[in-house]
Amino acid sequence: MSEQVKVIKPSGRLDVTTAAQFRRQVSDIASVANPPKYLLVDLQEITFMDSSGLGALVSALKALRNIDGEMVISSANDQVQMLFELTSMTKIFKIYATADEFKSTLK
């Protein structure tokens, strides 16, 4: 994959206990000298997400936009997808069914 894409794959729960760690990971990515154009957050291994996890994703999106980057999400399970739909985050995030689907959009 391109140097312009950084992939992170959180696992387990993205909730109040893990959201701060996720935010730090994204902050580290966004603060490097040559940050990626895209951050792909592959949620394939996330089993549960709550509002704190959703807040961490929103913070990540803002961090990437601040450096003229883009964040995309892939592989959300049914519970996470429902959370996105109930909170209208499907209008905010670019969400792909799989990481490969996103990769196919890159030239």
Secondary structure as UniProt FT lines:
FT   TURN            3..4
FT   STRAND          5..8
FT   STRAND          11..14
FT   TURN            16..18
FT   HELIX           19..30
FT   STRAND          38..42
FT   STRAND          45..49
FT   HELIX           51..66
FT   TURN            67..68
FT   STRAND          70..74
FT   HELIX           78..86
FT   TURN            87..88
FT   HELIX           89..91
FT   STRAND          94..96
FT   HELIX           99..103
FT   TURN            104..105
//
